[in-house]
Amino acid sequence: MADLIGLAILFLILALVAFVLGAKGVAGFSMTIAKWLVIIFIVLAVVAFLL
């Protein structure tokens, strides 16, 4: 599960760099991926906590 957070941080940094460089399409897509990875991480963490 720690890999999901690492990937989410990676995509967040990629989105910030792309935004600064002016590639707003890539930034938005990377931010969407980062958001979904965080959501999946939270769901898996809750399921693991409950089991």
Summary of the structure (lengths in Angstrom):
residues: 51
radius of gyration: 12.7
end to end distance: 15.1
largest distance: 44.5
contacts: 130
relative contact order: 0.19
helix: 92%
strand: 0%
